[in-house]
C-alpha cells in the first residue's frame, strides 16, 4: 500500500464520509448478511405467491372517495340539506355532533370500460384503466387525524413505534437484488410519522427503507447522496480495501453486534451501488415515448412522473417494496382540502397522467402480472361540507383505494359505503385486512410473519386482520 495515498487525515475523511452515508440506513448490513447467507438473502415464502413486489402510490392527506371512485347520486339530489352525520371526528373536535350540510361532488361521474366501473372526471386518465383495477370502496381505518392514521397505514399502529410494512416485507422475503435495497421510498414527507413510515423499529436495521429524495425537493434532484466517489477508481479501490480490513478487525473484536455490522456493511453496499445504482436512478436512456407516457417534461406532471418512472425502474431491478409519495412537508398534507375542495383538481392534474402511465408501462412490459400497484391515502373525506363551507373533513369510517395487477381481480368494485358515502357498510375491509391481504399476495402469512421483541411476538397486523380472498382472481 502506498502511504502517500492514504494518510491518517484521508482515513478520517473517508470514515466521516462513510458515517455520512447513514442516509443509506436501509442499505446497512445487507452486503455482509448476504455474504454469510444472512437475513436479507432471498427467502422462501410461506405459500405460493401471486406477486413479487408492491408499488405503493401514497396520496398523502386523504383523497375524497365521493369525488373520485365512489359514486353517490344521493349527494347530488340532497345537496345543501342539513343532516346529522354522527362521527368520531365531530365528537372529538366539539364534543357533540352538529348538523352538517350535504355537499355534492364537484366532478361528474361516468361508467368506464367494459366493466362499467364508476369514476369521476377528477381522474380522466386513470378512468381509462378501470378494467384493470380492483376498487375497494369499503375501507375503514384507525385514527381521525393525519399523524395517527398515516402511521397506522404504514405500521399497523397509531402511536407505538412499530416496523413499517416495507420493513416487514423485506424481513419476510429478503432481497432479490444484492446490489440494491429491498425497500425504497421515493420523496417521503418529514411530517405525520416521517421516517417512522419507512422505519425498521425493532427489526434489524438492515430492513429499514432507503429514502430517495424527500417531499419538497424536485424529483429531478432526488438521488442518494455521495453515491459517486470524487477519487480516481484506483485510489478509491485502495481506500476501500483498507476500510474492509479495518472493518473486519472491528467485527472480530465485537462479534454479533448488529448495529456495528449495519454501519460497517453500509460502506460495502454503498461501494457496490456506485456501479449499479446510477444506472437505475437515471432516466436518460428512456425513450421520448416513455417520458411522454409519464408526462415528464410537461407541467404539472413532470415531478410525479419522474417518481413513477423511477418506481418502474426499481421494480424491474428487483426492489420488493417501492413507495411513491405525493405530498409535502407542511402540517396540511397535499389532499387535505378542508376549505377548498377545488384544489383536489390541481393535485389530480399532477398525478393522474403519471399513474396511468405507470399502469400502461408495467402492463406493456409484462410487469403488472407479478407487481401489485396500490393507490390510496390514509383515509377518505366526509360527504358533508366541513363547517358548512367549501371543503370536506377527514373520514376514516369509509373510503376507497384501488389495487392493480398481482393476481387481483380486474374491473371490479368490492364493498360499499352507505348511500351518502359516510360509513363502510357492506363487505367492510379494515386496514389490518388490507395489510393481511397484500402480504398473502406476496406469499406471506400475516399470522406467521412475526418477530420476537421484549418477550412478545409482534406482527404487522398485531392480533387482527383477515385475508380478503374474494379480491383475488
C-alpha positions as CSV (number, residue, x, y, z in Angstrom):
1,X,0.0,0.0,0.0
2,X,1.3,3.5,-0.9
3,X,1.2,5.5,2.4
4,X,1.1,8.8,0.4
5,X,-2.2,7.8,-1.0
6,X,-3.8,7.1,2.4
7,X,-2.9,9.3,5.3
8,X,-4.5,9.5,8.7
9,X,-6.3,12.6,7.6
10,X,-7.7,11.0,4.5
11,X,-8.7,7.9,6.5
12,X,-10.7,10.1,8.9
13,X,-12.2,11.9,5.9
14,X,-13.2,8.6,4.4
15,X,-14.7,7.3,7.6
16,X,-16.6,10.6,8.1
17,X,-18.0,10.3,4.6
18,X,-19.0,6.7,5.5
19,X,-20.9,7.7,8.5
20,X,-22.5,10.5,6.5
21,X,-23.9,7.7,4.4
22,X,-26.4,6.8,7.2
23,X,-28.9,8.2,4.8
24,X,-28.3,4.7,3.4
25,X,-29.6,3.2,6.6
26,X,-31.9,0.9,4.7
27,X,-28.9,-0.5,2.9
28,X,-27.0,-1.2,6.1
29,X,-25.7,-4.7,6.7
30,X,-27.1,-6.1,3.5
31,X,-23.7,-6.9,1.9
32,X,-22.4,-8.7,5.0
33,X,-25.6,-10.5,5.6
34,X,-25.7,-11.8,2.0
35,X,-22.1,-12.9,2.1
36,X,-22.9,-15.0,5.2
37,X,-26.3,-16.2,4.0
38,X,-27.9,-13.8,6.4
39,X,-31.3,-12.3,7.0
40,X,-31.6,-10.4,3.7
41,X,-30.8,-13.3,1.5
42,X,-33.8,-14.2,-0.7
43,X,-36.2,-16.3,1.4
44,X,-38.8,-18.9,0.6
45,X,-42.4,-17.5,1.0
46,X,-44.9,-19.2,3.3
47,X,-47.0,-20.2,0.3
48,X,-47.0,-19.8,-3.5
49,X,-47.1,-16.0,-4.2
50,X,-49.3,-14.3,-6.7
51,X,-46.9,-11.3,-6.9
52,X,-43.2,-10.5,-6.3
53,X,-43.4,-6.8,-5.4
54,X,-45.6,-3.8,-4.5
55,X,-45.6,-0.3,-5.8
56,X,-47.5,1.9,-3.3
57,X,-48.7,5.2,-4.6
58,X,-49.3,7.1,-1.4
59,X,-51.7,10.0,-1.7
60,X,-50.9,11.9,1.5
61,X,-53.8,13.8,3.1
62,X,-56.8,11.7,2.0
63,X,-58.4,11.9,-1.4
64,X,-62.1,12.3,-1.4
65,X,-63.6,9.0,-2.4
66,X,-67.1,10.5,-3.1
67,X,-65.4,12.8,-5.6
68,X,-63.3,10.1,-7.3
69,X,-64.3,6.4,-7.2
70,X,-67.4,6.0,-5.1
71,X,-70.4,7.4,-7.0
72,X,-73.2,8.6,-4.7
73,X,-76.1,10.0,-6.6
74,X,-77.9,10.9,-3.4
75,X,-75.4,13.6,-2.7
76,X,-76.5,15.3,-5.9
77,X,-80.2,15.0,-5.0
78,X,-79.8,16.2,-1.4
79,X,-77.1,18.8,-1.9
80,X,-77.5,21.5,0.7
81,X,-79.7,19.5,3.0
82,X,-78.8,19.7,6.7
83,X,-78.4,16.3,8.3
84,X,-76.9,14.8,11.5
85,X,-73.7,12.9,10.3
86,X,-72.6,11.4,13.6
87,X,-68.9,10.5,13.5
88,X,-65.9,10.3,15.8
89,X,-64.2,13.3,14.2
90,X,-67.0,15.7,15.1
91,X,-67.3,14.3,18.6
92,X,-63.6,14.6,19.2
93,X,-63.5,18.2,18.0
94,X,-66.6,19.6,19.5
95,X,-67.9,17.0,22.0
96,X,-71.2,16.9,20.0
97,X,-72.4,16.0,16.6
98,X,-73.8,19.1,14.9
99,X,-75.9,19.0,11.7
100,X,-73.8,19.3,8.6
101,X,-74.6,20.4,5.0
102,X,-74.7,17.6,2.4
103,X,-72.2,18.5,-0.4
104,X,-72.5,17.1,-3.9
105,X,-69.4,16.1,-5.8
106,X,-67.7,18.9,-7.8
107,X,-66.8,16.4,-10.5
108,X,-69.0,14.4,-12.9
109,X,-69.1,10.6,-12.7
110,X,-69.4,8.2,-15.6
111,X,-69.1,4.4,-16.1
112,X,-65.9,3.3,-17.9
113,X,-64.7,0.4,-20.0
114,X,-66.3,-3.0,-20.4
115,X,-66.6,-3.3,-16.6
116,X,-68.7,-0.2,-16.3
117,X,-66.9,0.9,-13.2
118,X,-67.8,4.4,-12.0
119,X,-65.1,7.0,-11.8
120,X,-65.2,10.8,-11.9
121,X,-63.5,13.2,-14.3
122,X,-61.2,14.2,-11.5
123,X,-59.0,11.4,-12.8
124,X,-59.8,11.1,-16.5
125,X,-56.5,9.2,-17.3
126,X,-56.9,6.7,-14.5
127,X,-60.6,6.2,-15.6
128,X,-59.3,4.7,-18.9
129,X,-57.8,1.9,-16.8
130,X,-60.8,0.9,-14.8
131,X,-60.9,-2.5,-16.4
132,X,-57.6,-3.3,-14.8
133,X,-58.5,-2.0,-11.3
134,X,-59.8,-3.7,-8.2
135,X,-61.5,-0.9,-6.4
136,X,-62.2,-1.4,-2.7
137,X,-65.0,1.0,-1.7
138,X,-65.4,-0.2,1.9
139,X,-62.1,0.7,3.5
140,X,-62.1,1.8,7.1
141,X,-59.2,2.5,9.5
142,X,-57.9,3.8,12.8
143,X,-57.0,7.4,13.5
144,X,-59.0,10.6,12.8
145,X,-56.0,12.9,12.3
146,X,-53.3,12.6,9.7
147,X,-50.5,11.6,12.1
148,X,-52.1,8.6,13.7
149,X,-53.9,7.5,10.5
150,X,-50.7,7.7,8.4
151,X,-48.8,5.8,11.0
152,X,-51.5,3.2,11.1
153,X,-51.4,2.9,7.3
154,X,-47.7,2.3,7.3
155,X,-47.1,0.4,10.5
156,X,-50.4,-1.0,11.8
157,X,-50.3,1.2,14.9
158,X,-51.5,4.7,15.6
159,X,-48.9,5.6,18.2
160,X,-46.4,2.9,19.1
161,X,-43.1,2.6,17.3
162,X,-43.6,-0.4,15.0
163,X,-41.9,-1.6,11.9
164,X,-43.2,-0.3,8.6
165,X,-44.9,-2.6,6.1
166,X,-42.0,-2.4,3.7
167,X,-39.7,-3.4,6.5
168,X,-41.9,-6.4,7.3
169,X,-41.9,-7.5,3.7
170,X,-38.1,-7.1,3.5
171,X,-37.8,-9.2,6.7
172,X,-40.1,-11.9,5.4
173,X,-38.8,-12.2,1.8
174,X,-35.3,-10.8,1.8
175,X,-33.8,-9.1,-1.2
176,X,-34.0,-10.1,-4.9
177,X,-31.0,-7.9,-6.0
178,X,-27.8,-7.9,-3.9
179,X,-26.8,-4.5,-5.3
180,X,-30.0,-2.7,-4.3
181,X,-32.1,-2.4,-1.2
182,X,-35.3,-4.4,-1.0
183,X,-37.3,-1.4,0.3
184,X,-37.2,2.1,-1.2
185,X,-39.3,5.2,-0.5
186,X,-39.3,8.0,-3.0
187,X,-39.7,11.6,-1.8
188,X,-41.1,10.8,1.6
189,X,-42.5,13.5,3.9
190,X,-40.9,14.6,7.1
191,X,-44.2,15.0,8.8
192,X,-47.0,12.8,10.1
193,X,-44.7,10.0,11.1
194,X,-41.8,11.0,9.0
195,X,-39.0,8.3,9.0
196,X,-41.2,6.0,11.1
197,X,-43.3,5.4,8.0
198,X,-40.4,3.6,6.4
199,X,-38.5,2.6,9.6
200,X,-37.5,-0.8,10.9
201,X,-38.3,-0.1,14.6
202,X,-37.1,-3.2,16.5
203,X,-36.5,-5.3,13.4
204,X,-32.7,-5.4,12.4
205,X,-31.6,-2.2,10.9
206,X,-31.0,-3.9,7.6
207,X,-34.7,-3.9,6.9
208,X,-35.2,-0.1,7.1
209,X,-36.4,1.6,3.9
210,X,-33.9,3.6,1.8
211,X,-35.2,7.1,1.1
212,X,-34.5,8.7,-2.3
213,X,-35.1,12.5,-2.1
214,X,-37.8,14.0,0.1
215,X,-41.0,15.9,-0.2
216,X,-40.5,19.4,-1.3
217,X,-37.3,18.6,-3.3
218,X,-37.8,18.3,-7.1
219,X,-37.8,14.7,-8.2
220,X,-35.1,15.5,-10.8
221,X,-32.7,16.2,-7.9
222,X,-33.7,13.2,-5.9
223,X,-30.9,10.8,-5.5
224,X,-28.7,9.1,-2.9
225,X,-26.1,11.4,-1.5
226,X,-22.4,10.9,-2.1
227,X,-23.1,7.9,-4.4
228,X,-20.2,8.6,-6.7
229,X,-16.6,8.8,-5.3
230,X,-14.7,12.0,-6.1
231,X,-11.4,10.0,-6.2
232,X,-10.0,8.0,-9.0
233,X,-11.1,4.4,-9.3
234,X,-7.6,3.1,-8.3
235,X,-7.4,5.3,-5.2
236,X,-10.9,4.6,-4.2
237,X,-10.2,0.9,-4.5
238,X,-7.2,1.1,-2.2
239,X,-9.0,3.1,0.4
240,X,-12.0,0.7,0.2
241,X,-9.7,-2.4,0.7
242,X,-8.1,-0.8,3.7
243,X,-11.6,0.0,5.2
244,X,-12.6,-3.6,4.7
245,X,-9.6,-4.7,6.6
246,X,-10.3,-2.3,9.5
247,X,-14.0,-3.3,9.5
248,X,-13.2,-7.0,9.6
249,X,-11.0,-6.4,12.6
250,X,-13.7,-4.5,14.3
251,X,-16.2,-7.3,13.7
252,X,-13.7,-9.9,15.0
253,X,-13.4,-8.0,18.2
254,X,-17.1,-7.4,18.6
255,X,-18.9,-10.4,17.0
256,X,-22.7,-10.3,16.9
257,X,-23.1,-6.6,17.3
258,X,-25.8,-5.9,14.6
259,X,-25.6,-2.1,14.9
260,X,-21.8,-2.2,14.2
261,X,-22.4,-4.6,11.4
262,X,-25.0,-2.3,9.9
263,X,-22.8,0.7,9.9
264,X,-19.7,-1.1,8.5
265,X,-21.6,-3.0,5.9
266,X,-23.2,0.2,4.6
267,X,-19.7,1.1,3.3
268,X,-19.5,-2.2,1.3
269,X,-23.0,-1.9,-0.2
270,X,-22.5,1.8,-0.9
271,X,-19.4,0.8,-2.8
272,X,-21.3,-1.7,-4.9
273,X,-24.0,0.8,-5.5
274,X,-21.6,3.2,-7.1
275,X,-21.7,0.9,-10.1
276,X,-25.3,-0.4,-10.1
277,X,-27.5,2.4,-8.6
278,X,-26.7,5.3,-11.0
279,X,-27.9,3.2,-13.9
280,X,-31.2,2.6,-12.1
281,X,-31.7,6.1,-10.8
282,X,-31.1,7.8,-14.1
283,X,-33.8,8.1,-16.8
284,X,-31.5,9.4,-19.5
285,X,-31.8,6.2,-21.5
286,X,-35.6,6.2,-21.6
287,X,-37.3,6.8,-24.9
288,X,-39.2,10.0,-25.7
289,X,-42.4,7.9,-25.9
290,X,-41.9,6.6,-22.4
291,X,-41.1,10.1,-21.0
292,X,-44.3,11.4,-22.6
293,X,-46.3,8.5,-21.2
294,X,-45.5,9.7,-17.7
295,X,-45.8,13.4,-18.5
296,X,-42.1,14.1,-18.0
297,X,-41.0,17.4,-19.3
298,X,-44.5,18.9,-19.0
299,X,-46.3,20.8,-16.3
300,X,-47.8,19.9,-13.9
301,X,-46.9,16.2,-14.4
302,X,-43.1,16.3,-14.6
303,X,-42.3,15.9,-10.9
304,X,-44.6,12.9,-10.1
305,X,-44.0,11.5,-13.5
306,X,-40.3,11.2,-12.6
307,X,-41.1,9.5,-9.3
308,X,-43.4,7.0,-11.0
309,X,-40.9,6.2,-13.8
310,X,-38.2,5.6,-11.1
311,X,-40.6,3.3,-9.4
312,X,-40.9,1.2,-12.6
313,X,-37.1,1.1,-13.0
314,X,-36.7,0.0,-9.3
315,X,-39.4,-2.6,-9.8
316,X,-37.8,-4.2,-12.8
317,X,-34.4,-4.1,-11.0
318,X,-35.7,-6.3,-8.2
319,X,-36.8,-4.0,-5.4
320,X,-39.6,-5.6,-3.4
321,X,-41.5,-2.7,-1.9
322,X,-41.4,0.8,-3.6
323,X,-43.4,3.6,-2.1
324,X,-44.0,6.7,-4.2
325,X,-45.2,9.7,-2.1
326,X,-47.3,12.5,-3.3
327,X,-47.3,15.1,-0.5
328,X,-45.3,17.8,1.2
329,X,-43.8,18.7,4.5
330,X,-46.5,21.0,5.8
331,X,-49.0,20.4,8.5
332,X,-51.7,20.3,5.9
333,X,-50.8,17.5,3.5
334,X,-51.5,17.7,-0.2
335,X,-55.0,16.2,-0.4
336,X,-56.2,17.8,2.8
337,X,-58.9,20.2,1.5
338,X,-60.9,21.3,4.5
339,X,-61.9,24.6,3.0
340,X,-61.2,24.5,-0.8
341,X,-62.1,21.1,-2.3
342,X,-61.5,22.5,-5.8
343,X,-57.8,22.2,-5.0
344,X,-58.2,18.5,-5.4
345,X,-58.3,19.3,-9.1
346,X,-54.8,20.7,-9.1
347,X,-53.3,17.7,-7.3
348,X,-55.2,15.4,-9.7
349,X,-53.6,17.0,-12.7
350,X,-50.2,16.4,-11.2
351,X,-50.7,12.6,-10.5
352,X,-53.4,11.4,-13.0
353,X,-51.3,11.0,-16.1
354,X,-48.2,9.6,-14.3
355,X,-50.2,7.0,-12.5
356,X,-52.0,6.0,-15.7
357,X,-48.6,6.0,-17.5
358,X,-47.2,3.7,-14.8
359,X,-50.1,1.2,-15.3
360,X,-49.7,1.2,-19.0
361,X,-45.9,0.9,-18.9
362,X,-46.0,-2.0,-16.4
363,X,-48.7,-3.8,-18.5
364,X,-46.8,-3.5,-21.8
365,X,-43.6,-4.8,-20.2
366,X,-45.4,-7.8,-18.6
367,X,-44.6,-6.5,-15.1
368,X,-48.1,-5.9,-14.0
369,X,-48.7,-9.7,-13.8
370,X,-46.4,-10.1,-10.8
371,X,-46.4,-6.5,-9.5
372,X,-49.1,-5.0,-7.2
373,X,-49.9,-1.3,-7.7
374,X,-51.7,0.1,-4.6
375,X,-53.1,3.6,-4.8
376,X,-54.7,5.5,-1.9
377,X,-54.3,7.6,1.2
378,X,-54.7,7.3,4.9
379,X,-58.5,7.9,4.9
380,X,-61.2,9.5,2.8
381,X,-63.3,12.6,3.2
382,X,-66.8,13.3,4.5
383,X,-69.9,13.6,2.3
384,X,-70.7,16.9,4.0
385,X,-69.2,20.3,3.8
386,X,-67.0,21.0,6.8
387,X,-68.4,23.9,8.9
388,X,-70.9,24.3,6.0
389,X,-68.0,25.7,3.9
390,X,-66.3,24.6,0.7
391,X,-64.2,21.6,1.8
392,X,-64.5,18.2,3.4
393,X,-63.3,16.8,6.7
394,X,-61.4,13.6,7.4
395,X,-63.3,10.4,7.1
396,X,-61.7,7.2,8.4
397,X,-65.1,5.3,8.6
398,X,-65.4,4.7,4.9
399,X,-63.2,5.4,1.9
400,X,-61.8,3.9,-1.3
401,X,-58.4,2.6,-2.5
402,X,-57.6,0.6,-5.6
403,X,-55.2,-2.3,-6.5
404,X,-54.0,-3.4,-9.8
405,X,-52.0,-6.4,-11.0
406,X,-50.5,-9.1,-8.8
407,X,-53.4,-11.6,-9.1
408,X,-56.2,-9.3,-8.0
409,X,-59.5,-9.3,-9.9
410,X,-59.8,-6.8,-12.7
411,X,-62.6,-4.3,-13.3
412,X,-64.5,-4.9,-10.0
413,X,-65.7,-2.8,-7.2
414,X,-65.6,-4.6,-3.8
415,X,-67.7,-3.5,-0.8
416,X,-69.9,-0.4,-0.3
417,X,-70.3,2.6,1.8
418,X,-73.8,3.8,2.8
419,X,-75.8,5.9,0.4
420,X,-74.0,9.1,1.4
421,X,-70.5,7.6,1.4
422,X,-70.0,8.2,5.1
423,X,-69.5,4.7,6.6
424,X,-68.4,1.4,5.1
425,X,-71.4,-1.0,5.5
426,X,-71.0,-3.9,3.0
427,X,-68.0,-6.3,2.9
428,X,-66.0,-3.9,5.1
429,X,-62.2,-4.0,4.7
430,X,-60.2,-2.7,7.7
431,X,-56.6,-1.5,7.1
432,X,-55.4,-4.6,9.0
433,X,-57.3,-6.7,6.5
434,X,-55.7,-4.9,3.6
435,X,-52.2,-5.5,5.1
436,X,-53.0,-9.2,5.6
437,X,-54.3,-9.5,2.0
438,X,-51.3,-7.8,0.5
439,X,-48.9,-9.9,2.5
440,X,-50.8,-13.0,1.4
441,X,-50.5,-12.0,-2.3
442,X,-46.7,-11.9,-1.8
443,X,-46.7,-15.4,-0.3
444,X,-46.6,-14.3,3.3
445,X,-48.9,-15.5,6.1
446,X,-49.6,-12.4,8.2
447,X,-50.1,-14.5,11.3
448,X,-46.8,-16.3,10.8
449,X,-44.7,-13.3,9.9
450,X,-43.7,-12.5,13.5
451,X,-40.6,-11.1,15.3
452,X,-40.0,-11.6,19.0
453,X,-39.2,-8.4,20.9
454,X,-39.3,-7.6,24.6
455,X,-40.8,-11.0,25.3
456,X,-43.6,-10.8,22.8
457,X,-44.2,-11.9,19.2
458,X,-45.1,-8.9,17.1
459,X,-46.6,-8.8,13.6
460,X,-47.8,-6.1,11.2
461,X,-51.4,-6.9,11.8
462,X,-51.0,-7.3,15.6
463,X,-53.7,-9.7,16.7
464,X,-56.1,-8.6,14.0
465,X,-56.6,-8.9,10.2
466,X,-58.1,-11.3,7.8
467,X,-57.2,-12.1,4.2
468,X,-59.9,-11.0,1.8
469,X,-59.8,-13.9,-0.6
470,X,-62.7,-12.6,-2.7
471,X,-60.4,-9.9,-4.1
472,X,-58.2,-12.5,-5.9
473,X,-58.8,-13.7,-9.4
